[in-house]
Amino acid sequence: MPLTLSTKRTARVGMAALACFIALGVVAWATPTDAPAAATDDAPDGLVITSPRICAALAVYELAAGDDWALRATVANTTLNAFRDADRVPDCAAGVTAALTQNFEPARWQLSLDAADAVLSGSYEISPAACVRANAVVPLSTADGKEPSTSPVLARAQCVMNELAFVEVAP
């Protein structure tokens, strides 16, 4: 196929555009970047997050640091139960902002979303039955992390996983 004048012109324009993109890439790569903006604990103005999926994933991200699928799913289920009992999902924008800007772990966030999705879709069933009804999570350790808590709530705990007690409380 012979090259026509319009084909040659199109090729020249394409090569010029490619050269511009390459030049911009080199400049962007060679230019030093400013320091990242300081993370804040507050959500951006007007940001409201009331998605059960996102807010449950936040609870999983904050509470289930270990690599335990059952724990992540149980935290997600318990959080969703609390939302259902309250007939609303509280605004979790500040917590999501803090989680995603301070020592963020993308893989752990994805696992948290996966756990919330599995519970919401019903593709994962929580076991034992005492864990299914839970609507609150109580840490077993005290603030210093050295002694077990002696909270009266823990006396009713029938589901305990990884230093977390999952309890059913009246809304």
C-alpha positions as CSV (number, residue, x, y, z in Angstrom):
1,M,0.0,0.0,0.0
2,P,1.6,3.3,-1.1
3,L,1.8,6.2,1.3
4,T,-0.4,9.0,0.3
5,L,0.1,12.7,1.3
6,S,-2.7,12.5,3.9
7,T,-1.3,9.3,5.4
8,K,2.1,10.9,5.7
9,R,0.6,14.0,7.4
10,T,-1.3,11.8,9.8
11,A,1.8,9.9,10.7
12,R,3.7,13.2,11.3
13,V,1.0,14.5,13.6
14,G,1.0,11.2,15.5
15,M,4.7,11.2,15.9
16,A,4.6,14.8,17.1
17,A,1.9,14.0,19.7
18,L,4.0,10.9,20.8
19,A,7.1,13.1,21.2
20,C,5.1,15.6,23.3
21,F,3.8,12.9,25.6
22,I,7.3,11.5,26.0
23,A,8.7,14.9,26.8
24,L,6.0,15.5,29.4
25,G,6.7,12.2,30.9
26,V,10.4,12.9,31.2
27,V,9.7,16.3,32.7
28,A,7.3,14.9,35.2
29,W,9.7,12.2,36.2
30,A,12.6,14.6,36.6
31,T,10.7,17.3,38.5
32,P,10.9,16.9,42.3
33,T,7.6,16.7,44.0
34,D,6.4,18.6,47.0
35,A,6.1,16.8,50.3
36,P,2.7,15.1,50.8
37,A,0.1,17.1,52.5
38,A,-0.3,16.5,56.2
39,A,-3.0,14.1,57.0
40,T,-5.9,15.5,59.0
41,D,-8.3,13.7,61.3
42,D,-11.3,15.5,59.8
43,A,-13.1,14.5,56.6
44,P,-13.2,17.1,53.8
45,D,-16.0,19.6,54.1
46,G,-19.3,18.2,53.0
47,L,-18.1,14.6,52.8
48,V,-20.7,12.2,54.2
49,I,-20.3,8.5,54.0
50,T,-23.3,6.4,55.2
51,S,-22.8,3.4,53.0
52,P,-23.3,0.2,55.1
53,R,-20.6,-1.5,53.0
54,I,-18.0,1.2,53.5
55,C,-18.7,1.8,57.2
56,A,-18.7,-1.9,57.9
57,A,-15.4,-2.2,56.0
58,L,-14.0,0.6,58.2
59,A,-14.9,-1.3,61.4
60,V,-13.2,-4.4,59.9
61,Y,-10.1,-2.4,59.0
62,E,-9.9,-1.0,62.5
63,L,-10.7,-4.1,64.6
64,A,-9.5,-7.1,62.6
65,A,-5.8,-6.6,62.1
66,G,-5.0,-10.3,62.0
67,D,-5.2,-12.5,58.9
68,D,-8.4,-14.3,59.9
69,W,-11.2,-14.4,57.4
70,A,-13.8,-15.5,60.1
71,L,-12.8,-12.6,62.3
72,R,-13.2,-10.1,59.5
73,A,-16.5,-11.5,58.5
74,T,-17.8,-11.6,62.1
75,V,-16.8,-7.9,62.6
76,A,-18.5,-7.0,59.4
77,N,-21.7,-8.9,60.3
78,T,-21.7,-7.4,63.9
79,T,-21.4,-3.9,62.5
80,L,-24.1,-4.5,59.9
81,N,-26.4,-5.8,62.7
82,A,-25.7,-2.7,64.8
83,F,-26.7,-0.5,61.7
84,R,-29.9,-2.6,61.2
85,D,-30.8,-2.4,64.9
86,A,-30.3,1.4,64.9
87,D,-32.3,1.8,61.6
88,R,-29.5,3.9,60.2
89,V,-25.8,4.0,59.3
90,P,-23.9,6.7,61.1
91,D,-21.6,9.0,59.1
92,C,-18.2,7.4,59.0
93,A,-16.5,9.9,56.7
94,A,-14.0,11.1,59.4
95,G,-13.0,7.5,60.2
96,V,-12.6,6.5,56.6
97,T,-10.5,9.7,55.9
98,A,-8.3,8.9,58.9
99,A,-7.9,5.2,57.9
100,L,-7.1,6.0,54.3
101,T,-4.6,8.7,55.0
102,Q,-2.7,7.4,58.1
103,N,-0.6,4.3,57.6
104,F,-3.0,3.0,55.0
105,E,-2.7,-0.6,54.0
106,P,-4.4,-1.2,50.6
107,A,-4.4,-5.0,50.9
108,R,-6.0,-4.9,54.3
109,W,-8.6,-2.4,53.1
110,Q,-9.5,-4.6,50.2
111,L,-9.8,-7.6,52.6
112,S,-12.1,-5.5,54.7
113,L,-14.3,-4.6,51.7
114,D,-14.4,-8.3,50.7
115,A,-15.6,-9.3,54.1
116,A,-18.3,-6.7,54.1
117,D,-19.3,-7.8,50.6
118,A,-19.4,-11.5,51.6
119,V,-21.7,-10.8,54.5
120,L,-23.9,-8.4,52.6
121,S,-24.4,-10.9,49.8
122,G,-24.9,-13.9,52.0
123,S,-22.1,-15.8,50.4
124,Y,-20.4,-16.3,53.8
125,E,-22.3,-17.6,56.8
126,I,-21.1,-16.6,60.3
127,S,-20.5,-19.4,62.8
128,P,-21.2,-20.1,65.6
129,A,-24.8,-18.9,66.0
130,A,-24.0,-16.7,68.9
131,C,-21.7,-14.6,66.6
132,V,-24.6,-14.2,64.1
133,R,-26.7,-12.3,66.6
134,A,-24.0,-10.0,67.9
135,N,-24.4,-6.3,67.4
136,A,-21.4,-5.0,69.5
137,V,-17.7,-5.7,69.7
138,V,-15.9,-5.4,73.0
139,P,-12.1,-5.7,73.2
140,L,-11.0,-8.2,75.8
141,S,-7.8,-6.4,76.7
142,T,-7.5,-3.3,78.8
143,A,-6.1,-0.1,77.4
144,D,-2.5,-1.2,78.3
145,G,-3.2,-4.5,76.5
146,K,-1.7,-6.5,79.4
147,E,-4.7,-7.8,81.4
148,P,-8.1,-9.1,80.3
149,S,-10.9,-6.7,80.9
150,T,-13.3,-7.4,83.8
151,S,-16.3,-5.7,82.2
152,P,-19.7,-7.2,83.1
153,V,-20.6,-7.2,79.4
154,L,-17.9,-9.9,78.9
155,A,-19.7,-12.2,81.3
156,R,-22.5,-12.5,78.7
157,A,-20.1,-13.0,75.7
158,Q,-20.8,-16.2,73.9
159,C,-18.6,-15.5,70.9
160,V,-14.9,-14.6,71.4
161,M,-12.3,-14.3,68.6
162,N,-8.8,-12.9,68.7
163,E,-9.2,-10.8,71.8
164,L,-12.6,-9.5,70.7
165,A,-15.9,-10.4,72.3
166,F,-19.0,-10.2,70.1
167,V,-22.1,-9.6,72.2
168,E,-25.8,-9.0,71.6
169,V,-27.0,-5.8,73.4
170,A,-30.4,-4.2,73.4
171,P,-30.6,-1.3,70.9
